Amino acid sequence: MSCKSLGAVAALVLFSLAGSVPASANDTIGIVTGPKTGTYFAFGKDIAQTAGKDSIEVDVKSSEGSIDNIKRINSSENAALGIVQSDVLGFLSRSKSPESIRMASNLRMIFPFYDEEVHVLARKDIKTFADLQGKKVAIGEEGSGNMLTSINLFSMMNINPAETKKMPPAQGVVAVLKGELDAAIFVGGKPVRLFKNLEDLTLPENQKYSTMLDQVHFLALDNAKMLEEYKPALITKADYNFVRDNVPTVAVQAVMVSYDFSQGNKKRCEKLSSLAKLLRRELPTLQQKGHPKWKEVNLDADTGVWKKDTCAWPESVKAEIDKTGLMKIIDKTKQ
């Protein structure tokens, strides 16, 4: 698939988001997450349980992933919050569509959560990410964060795969092991269960399958252009026992975002402010009793181009504007 075709895919996804209106305010805050088996959904359930301590009702909704979440936050559905990958802004702005840029301008960051590493499992004759030119690559399911990151990286690096297969990650990995595809891209906080399961192929009772694992490896992702938008990371033998040498890669951040309710929706803004204060106060409890990934959360971590939500960060945002000037804030974060 050419970059032009990839652009068409992105445009089609974004077109389906056009013409939407922000979620309406009521006493319940909806949060769109991800599949019910994933970490985003688990975080949503932890947030809802914590919010209940202060009688804040949070309705946790499963979804197909980051792209689906953007659509639902920008729709009339009661989904004020969503958990998305941090590279969603690059995905939206790179489309060059005025509508996608408008949607990006509606999004605000409530809190950063944790890093998710990009895993590119490829056949060993594929030496670099650039070698995926003209190859067959599994990029995840429609609307998923995997698909978003894959399209973003291909567009960024001007790489044109011959085919981009939209399929569940497990099917993509199996297809690579069997030699039916050249590579599969998966985004997830390491160690990812999908790849930990491959360690079973090294067991004596699975010896007949061990040669399949010998034919694949993780590709290094360390191009300077990638690092302008993504964080550097490593995949190591401590993560997966079949990795021989450290593999540089890049990571996205899982971030909780909101529609910008700061203008004209005082009730919803106050509700988000209360929730943000509660989560900050209860973070130690979440790190002790919630999903294990809460232990990696730093609510004050750098989030790059993401604009902080003025409902959740009123004093912080005001202080930043006072210190640097409003125009500098606009210049730094404009799409």
Secondary structure as GFF3:
##gff-version 3
##sequence-region A 1 335
A	DSSP	alpha_helix	3	15	.	.	.	ID=ss1
A	DSSP	beta_strand	28	32	.	.	.	ID=ss2
A	DSSP	alpha_helix	39	51	.	.	.	ID=ss3
A	DSSP	three_ten_helix	52	54	.	.	.	ID=ss4
A	DSSP	beta_strand	57	61	.	.	.	ID=ss5
A	DSSP	alpha_helix	66	73	.	.	.	ID=ss6
A	DSSP	beta_strand	81	85	.	.	.	ID=ss7
A	DSSP	alpha_helix	88	94	.	.	.	ID=ss8
A	DSSP	alpha_helix	98	106	.	.	.	ID=ss9
A	DSSP	beta_strand	107	123	.	.	.	ID=ss10
A	DSSP	three_ten_helix	129	132	.	.	.	ID=ss11
A	DSSP	beta_strand	136	138	.	.	.	ID=ss12
A	DSSP	alpha_helix	145	157	.	.	.	ID=ss13
A	DSSP	beta_strand	163	165	.	.	.	ID=ss14
A	DSSP	alpha_helix	169	177	.	.	.	ID=ss15
A	DSSP	beta_strand	183	188	.	.	.	ID=ss16
A	DSSP	alpha_helix	193	196	.	.	.	ID=ss17
A	DSSP	three_ten_helix	197	202	.	.	.	ID=ss18
A	DSSP	three_ten_helix	204	206	.	.	.	ID=ss19
A	DSSP	alpha_helix	207	214	.	.	.	ID=ss20
A	DSSP	beta_strand	216	218	.	.	.	ID=ss21
A	DSSP	alpha_helix	224	227	.	.	.	ID=ss22
A	DSSP	beta_strand	231	235	.	.	.	ID=ss23
A	DSSP	beta_strand	247	259	.	.	.	ID=ss24
A	DSSP	alpha_helix	266	289	.	.	.	ID=ss25
A	DSSP	three_ten_helix	292	296	.	.	.	ID=ss26
A	DSSP	alpha_helix	314	324	.	.	.	ID=ss27
A	DSSP	alpha_helix	326	333	.	.	.	ID=ss28
###
